[in-house]
Amino acid sequence: MDYDIAAIVTQDESTTLEFKESYSDDILRTLIAFANGINGEPKGLLLIGINNKKDIISFKGDFDWVQKRVTDLCRNNCDPPLTPKISLQKFLNKQIVVFEIERSNQRPHRYAGICYVRLGSTNRKATSEEEISIHDQSIRKKFDEKEYPDATTEDLDLRLIFDYYRATRSIDVTETDGRSPETILEALELGKKIDGIFRPTVAAILIFGKNPQKFFPLSSVNAIRFRGINLADHQLDRQQIQGTLDVIINYSVNFVRKFSTIGSVISSSSVKRLDINEYPLVAIREAIANAVTHRDYSDRGSQIDLYMFDDRIEIKNPGTLGGGLTIDDLKKQSGKRWLRNPTIAGLLLELKYIEKAGTGIPRIYRSLKDNGSPEPEFFIDNSSVKIVLRAHPDYVARRKFEDGLLAKDRREYETAREFFKDAIRIQPGFFEAINAWATLEGDIGNLEEARSLYRQALEISPTDSIIYLNWALLEDRTGHTTEARKLYEKGLEHDPDNINLLYSWASLEKKLTNYPKSRELYRKATILDPTHSRNWQALGQLEIKCKNYEDAEQFLLKALNSADDDYSKAWIYSDLAYTLSHLRRPDNEIEKYYKTSLNLNPDSVLTNYNYSEFLKKRSRITEAENYRKKASDLGWTPDKRRRRR
């Protein structure tokens, strides 16, 4: 057999590969470790004539002697004996001896009485538990097929068994009248009598048991939702999901569904809105069912871990890959299959909790691809298999964006900036995050950076009204009113009925004393949303400035009827009191509005000041001074009134 030595030497030493510069009898330890295959790898290669730096040294010994020596040692010093393939290969005019040995069906093997296993690129003496595990994996009868010595039919839910029996067998063989549960269970190969007592199998207990965790306490799923991306982050929820295996699958899927979201995006190639899942439930269900079906139930000290983070789900189940399967087989969806628990797999298949063996991994890949999610990742070690499902990038970016907004509200600007950057790195077209970042830079005075980011956001989403609004507010706030006007106008070209754009532009025109334009914009806003008190109040305040007090009163009364919070009402009552004083209404009516406003918001600077002026004109000097003092204590200055109006 020829080997691709050039390709082999590009690899590092591993659980399946070792290089030796020269021959020594110690290579038998490696061959034994490869044959025991605790990592689930189908075979291992040992090459002599290559050093650990992967330099081609060339084999300098007698190949016939080495071949005979190794064959004798494998036959006489290994128990059970080994039969490696041994060949002499030529590469770059140099000689390489290659030993290939497959994972054995007679394991565990020992050399000089010691059982060796491969851990990474080293050989270690197997622990007692590892030897038992190697043995259990190699014997013909699987663990789930074994009768459990302490269980009886009393530990099974016979109703579930009868329902399963009727649902999966033809009518002429499902008549249960007069038949004992033991007879049916034995016909289903789910148990047998031992010393006169019927003992159900492990599979029967796990799928039809009244309380499977009585016998297998850690046959449950440890499900945790972390708020963050690390195990040290806060736990939002934690559940020990117990019951029969079908119940565990359903409840585990529901746990993920509880913390998952579904939303929509606009396709870049059309205006069609597409539904996307944070995690496609088909992939979640297949991954959980796969873990439940293939976990090592003989491992009493471990359970399935279902960890849900902000950006991924990790499902880790006890038991490494078997039957020669490798990570590459999973990644390449090779179709190879191996059942650690064939009875459990068969029952779950008939109960429609899993699909045909060998189809689960391809279904996971397909559902993730259809959803636009990253491919799954697989990790194996000496005792477990872990699958990692990454959240759809839109949701990961969205969470970063939301964290950025929270940090910005807390005035943690550098933290907020990094969150926004992360969101954009994950989803480069995430214009909302770019807009938020631009607003942050504008708030802290980095004007050119803010403008650059607003331009970037508009290149991605040229019709988004929020970007135009935020940029216009920045230019207005910094005195660049011409630029602000252009931005308001451009935004309304794309979204002519945007009330926030109309309101903000109207406020700018009012500040610039362009009252006709301001009135036009405010009126359009009130027509579009006559239930919003802010629009009516702004129109009323504009008429106060224009000294159209009767119109102002009518608009403010409409604002009052629309207001739904005390702060807004207090502000409107204050404006009404000020308006009525100019309409020379009775003092008691005006005073009623001032008092109502102050009852709702006693710390209003302007209302305290205006009320003091009202009292002063009525020669109620002491009362006037009290309200004037409170206004001063609250921060009143002579220009407050001008800015307020």
N, C-alpha and C positions, 0 to 999 in steps of 0.2 A: 504493500500500500504506500502510495506517495503522499507526502505532507507538504503543505505550503509553508516552508520554513520562513520565508521572507515575511509572510503575514504573521506567523506565530511570534517572531522576535520583536514585532512592534508592540506586543502586549506585555503587561507587567505580570509578575508572579501573582497567583491568585488561588482561589479554592480549587481551580481545575488545571493549574499550570505551574510547573516548577522547572528551573534550570539548574544543571550541575556541571561544573567544570570537568570533573573526572568521576570515575566510578568508585563507590564504596557500598558496603552492605546496608548502610543506613537508608538507601533508597527504598528498601522494603517497607519502612514506616510510611513513606509517601504513598506507595502502591496500596497498602492496607487502608490508609485514610481515604484514598480515592474510591476504593471498592466499597467502603462503608457508607460513603455518600450521604453524610448527615445533612448536607446543604441541599440535597435534592438534585444535584447536578448529574447528568446521565453518564459522564465519563471524565477522566482526567488524563493529562499528558505530562510526561517527564522526559526532558531532553538532556542528554549528556554531550558535552562539547561546547556548551555556552555558559559563561559565568553569570553571576547575579547582576552584572551591569549590562547584560545582553550583548557582550562582545563574543564573536564567533571564534572560539579557541581551537576547535577540532578535537575529536575523540582520538586519543593516542594509544589506546590499549588494544587488546585482542578481542575482536567482536565475538568470535565463536566461544571464547572462554567466558565472556560476560553473559552471553545468552544462556550457556549451560549453567553457569553459577546462579543466575537469577531464577531459572526454571527449577533448579534443585531446591533453592531456598523457598520458593513459592509452594512447592509440593511438600517439603519436609518440615519447614519451620512456620508455615502459616496454617491456621486452623479456622475455618475450612480452607483447603488449598486454593491458590489463585492461579489464573491462567491469563497473564497479560499478553498483549500483542507486542512483539519486539522486532524492530526493523532498523537497518542501517541506511541512512539517507545521505546524499551528497548535496552540499550547498556551497557555492562560491569555491569549488574545488577543495572543500573541507568536509570531514565526515562527522555526522551527527547520529547518535543512537537515540531512537525514539521508543518510549514505552507508552502504550495506550492501555488503559484498563477501564472497563465499564462498571457502573454501579451494580453491585452483585445482588442476586435474589437469595443468596445464602448468608447474607450478613446477619450478625456482626462477625467480622473476621479479626483474627489476632495474629500478631507476629511475635514470636518468642513469648507467647502467653499474654501479650498486652494488646488491648483494643485501641487503635489510634483513629482520631478524627481530624479533619482539616478545618482549621479556623483561620480564615484569611489566607495568608501565604505560609502558614506554619502548621506543623503537625503537633497535636497534643494528645496526651493520654485521655481517653474518654472517661467521663464520670459514670457512676453507677446508673444514674438516671438516663444519661445519653445512650448507654449500652442497651437499657431496657427499651428506650424509644426506637433505636435501630432495629432491635429484634421485633418489636410490635409492628413496625412498618413492613417487615419482610415476610411475616407469617401469612399463610393463606387466608385465615379467617380475620376479617376486619373487626375493629373494636365495636362498631355499632351493631354488628351481627351477634355479638356475644350475649348470652343470658346473664342478667344481673342477679347475683346470688341472694340479695336481701329484699328483692321486690316480688310482689305477687299480683294477681289480677285485681286485688283490692286497691292497688295504687294506680289503676288505669281508669279513664273515663270511658266506660263501655259504650255510652251513647255515641261518642265520637268515632269509635271503632266501627260500630254498626252503620253509622251514616257513611263513613268512608267505604265500607264493604259494599253497601248497596249502590253507591255512586260510581264505583269503579269495576263492578262485576256484572255480568249479564243476569237477567231476572231469574233464569232457571237455576242459578247456583247461589242466589242470595237469600233464599228462604232461611230465616234464622229461627223460626219456631222449633222448639225442642232441641236446638243445638246449644251446647254450652259455650260460653265466651272462650274457654280454653281451646275448644275444637276449632273455632273460627281463627283465633290467633295462631294456632299451630298451622292451619291451612295457609295463612298469610306469611308463615315463617317468621313470626314475631315473638316466638317463645316456645318452650317445651317443658315437659315435666322432668324434674331432677329430684331423685329420691322422694317421689310421690307428690312433690309440690310444683305447681306450674310457675316457671320463672320467665317473665317477659324480657325481651331483648332491650339493649340500650336504646335502639331506635324507637321501639314501642313506648318506652318511658318518655323520651324527649318529644315525641309527636302526639301521643295519646294520653300522657300522664296527667293525673289530677294535680300533682305538684312536682314537676320535674326537678325543681331546685332542691327538693328534699334529698335526692340522690346525687345531683350534680349542681351544687350551690352556685358555681360560677359558669353555668350554662346560659347565664343572662347576658345582657349587653349593658356596658357602662357608658351611658350617653351623657356628654357634657357640651353645653354651648358656652364658649368663651367669648368675651367681648374684647377682641384683640386678635393678635396673630401668634401668641406664645402661650405655653402652658401656665406661665406665672400670671397671666392676665385674669381679670375678674370673671368669675363664673356666673353667667346669667341664669342658667338652669342646669340641674343635674338629676338624672333619673337612672335607677336600676330597673331595666326593662326585663321582666320575668314572664314565665308562662311556657306554654308549648312553643315549638319552633315557629309555627305559623303565626301565632300571636306576637312573638318577638319580632318577626319580620315586619308585620303590619304596624306595630307600635314604634318600631325604629324609624320606618319611613315617615310616620306621622310626626315624630320628633323633629326630623329634618324639615318637613313641610311647615311645621309651626314657625320655624325661624327663617324660612325662605320667602322670597318674593318673586312675583311675576310682573313683568312690565312690558313696555313697547318701545321700539326705536323706529326711526324713519330710515328706510333703506337709502344708501347713498346713490343708488342707481334709479330710484323712483320715489314717488311720494307715498308709496304703500307703507302702512304701519305694520310692523312685524312684532309678534309676541315673542319674548325671550324669557327664559327661566334663569334664575340665579344658578340653580342646579336642575337639570332635567330629571324628573322623578323616575323615569325608566332607568337611568344610570344609577340612581341612588338605590332603587329597589333591587336591581341586579347585583350591585356591589354588596349590599347587606345580605341578600339571599345566598350569594356565593360564599360569604364569610360564615354564615350559619351552617351551610351545607358542608363546607370543607374544613371547618376548624377541628382541632384535635381534642375530642372530648375526654381522652384519657389523661390529658393534662389538667389535673384538679386545681392547680394553683394559678391558672390564668383564665381570663375571660375576653370576650370581644370588646374592644374599645372603639367607641364612635365619638370622635372629637370634631366638633364643628367650630371653626374659627371664622373671623371676618372675611378671609380670603380663600378658604379651602375646607374640605372635609377629609378627615383621615379615618380609615376603618382598618383596624389591626386585629388579626385573629390568630390564636395559638395554632402552631403547627406549620412547619416549613413546607415548601413544594415537594411533591413526591412523584413517583412514576417516571423519573427522568425529565420532568418539566423544568424549564428554566425561565428566567425573566424574559429572555429573548423570545421564547415561545409565546409569552403573554403579549409582549409588545408587537410581535409580528402576526398575532392572531393566527397561529399556525394550525389550529384545529386539533392539536394534540389534547388528549384529556386523560385524567387520572382521578379516580374517586377514592378519597380517603374513607368516606362513609357511603357506600353504595346503596344500602337500604334506606338511609335517610334521603339520599338524592332521589331514589325511585318513588318514595312516598310523597315527597314534596312536588315531584313532577306530576304525579297523578292528581294531587290536590291543586295543581296549577299555580304553585308558588314559585316554581322555576321553569325555565324552558328546557328543551332537549340539551343534554350534557354537551359541553363544548361550544355552546352558542352564547353564553352569558357575557364573556369578554368582548366578542364582536358587537353585541347589542350595546354595551357600554360605550365603545368607541363610536358607533353609529349615532347614538342619541346625543352624545357630546358634540360631534361634528355638526349634526343638524341644528343644534342650539347655538353654534358659534363659540363653544367652550373649548378650552385647551384639552389636549389628550390626557388620559389618566397616567399617573406615575406609579410604578411598583417598586417596592423595597422588600428584600428578604434578608433574614439572618438565620441563626441556628435554631430559632424557636418560633418564628412567626413570619407572617406575610402581611404587608401593609399596602393598601391602595390609597392614593391621594387624588381627590377630585378637586380641581381648581374652580372657584366661582367664575361665572361669566365676567369678563373684564369690565363691562359696564357697571356691575354692582360693586366690584372692588373699588373702582374709581369713584363711584357715588359715595361710598362710605368714607373714603379719604376726603372728598369734597365736604361732606357733612361735618367731619371732625375739624376741618379747616374753618368752617363757619363758626363752630362752637369756640374754637381757640380765638378767633377774631373777636367774638363777643366778649371774651375774657381779657381782651387786649394783649393776648400772647401772640404778638404779630409775627415773630420769627417762626414759631411753631406752626401758625396758620399758613404762612408762606410755604413751608416745607410740605404740609399736607396738600396744598393746592398743586405744588410742583409734582408730587407723587401721583395725584389724580391725573394730571396731564401726561405724565410719563406712561401711565398705564393705558390711557385713552387719549392719544394726541389730539383728537378732534373734540375734546370735551370743552366746548366753548363756555359753558356755565362756570366751570372752574377757572378758566382764563379771565372771565368777566369779574368773578369774585376776587381773584388775585389783583386785577387792575384796580378795583375799588379799594382794596387794602392799601395798595401803593399810593393811591390818591389821598386816602385818609391820613397817611403819615407824611405826606408832602413830597413823595417821589413822583413828581408830575410827569416827567418825560417817560419814565418807566410805565406809569399808568396809561399814558396815551398810546405807547407802543403796544401794550397788551390789549387795549380796547380795539386797536386796528387789527391785531391778530385774531381777536374773537369775531370781529365783523367779516374778516376774510372767510372764516369757517361758516358763520351764520349771518349773512348780510341782511336778513330781514328781522332779526331778533330785536324787539322793541326795548327789552330791558337793558341791552347794551347801550343803545342810543340814549336811554333815560339816564343811566348811571354816568355816562361820559358827559352828557349835557349838564348834569348837576355839578360835576367836578369843574367844568369850565365856568359855570355860573358862580360857584363858590369862590373861584379864584379871580373873578372879575373879567373873564373873557366872554363877555355877553354875546358878542357877534358869533363866535364859534358855538356857543350854547344854542342860540337861535337856529343856526344851520342844522345842528344835530336834532333838535326838537322837530324841525320841519321834515328832515329826512326820515326820522322815525315814524312820523305820522303819514308819510307817503306809503310806507309799508304796512302800517297798522293805523288807519285813520280813526278808528273808534277806541283807541287806547286812552282810557280815562286818566291814567297817571301821567302820561305825556302831556295831555291837554291841561291838566291841573298845574303841573310844574311849569309849563311854558307860560300859562296865564299868570302865575305868581311872579315869573321873571318880568313880564311886561308891566305888571302892576308896580313892581319895584322901580322900573324905568319910567314910570308915570305915563306909559302908553295905555291909558285906560280903555279906549274903544277896543283895541285888540285883546286886552285882558278880559274885558266883558264878553267879547265874542267867544273866547276859548272857554271861560267859565260856564257860559250858558250852554255850550255844546256838551260839556261834561255833565251838567245837571239833566239835560235831555236824555243822554245815554244812560245815566244812573240816577233817577230821581229819588232813590231811597237812601242815598249816601249823604249824611249830614254835612260832611266836610265840604262838598261841592256847594251846597246852599249857603253855608256859613261864609265860605270864601267870597261868594257873590255878594252876600250882605255886607261884608267888610269893605269890599270894593266900593259899594254904593255909599258907605259911610265916608270913605275918602273923597268921593265925588259930592258929598253932602246931599245926596238923594235919600233922606232919612226915611221917607215913607216906603220907598222901594226896599230899603235896607231892612225895615221892620218885617215886611212880608217874607223876604228871603230867610231872615233869621227865625221866624216862626216855623217855616217849613223845615229848617234845619233842626229845630227843637223837636218837631214831631218825628223826625227820622233818627235822632240820636238814641243810642242804646247803652251808653255808659255814662257814669257820673262825671268823669273828667270832661267829656265833650259837652255835656249839659251845662256844667259850671261855666265853661268858656262862652257858650251861647247866651246864657242868662246875663253874663257880664256885658257882652256886646249889646244885648237888648236894653239893658239899663242905660248904657251910654247913649244908645239911639233915642230912647224915649225922653231922655233929659233934653235932647236937642229938639224934640217935637213938643216940648213943654207939656208933657203929660203930668197928671197929679203926682205929687211927691210920694204919696204912699205906694202908688203903683211902681214907681221907679225904685224906691227903697226895697220893696218886696223882691224885685229881681236881684238887686245887689246882695241882699241877705241870703237868698236862695243859692246864689252862686258861691258865696263864702261858706255856706253850710256844706256844700258839695266839695269845695276845694278851698279850705281856709288859708292855704299858703300861696295863693295867687298874688304875685307882686302887683300887677297892673290893677286887678280888681280892688285890692286894699287901697292903692293910691287913688283911683278914680272915686271910690266911695268916700275917701277922706275929703276930696275936692267937692263932692256933692254936699257933704255935711257942712263944710266950711262956708259954702255959699248960703246955707240956711242958718248960719250963725250958731251952729252946734259945735263950738270950738274944741271943747274938751274931747268929745267923741272923735272929731276930725283929727286931732293930734294923735290920738291913740292908734287910729288906722294908718296915719302917715308914718308913725314910728315903726309900726309892724312892717309896712312896705319897705322902709329903709333897712330894717333888720334882715329882711328877706333879700336885699340886694338892689333895691330901686335906685336908679340914677336919673338925672334929668332927661337923658336921651332915650330912656326905656320906652316912653310913650310913643316917640316918633318911630322907633324901630317896630313896635308892636303893630302900628297901623300901617 
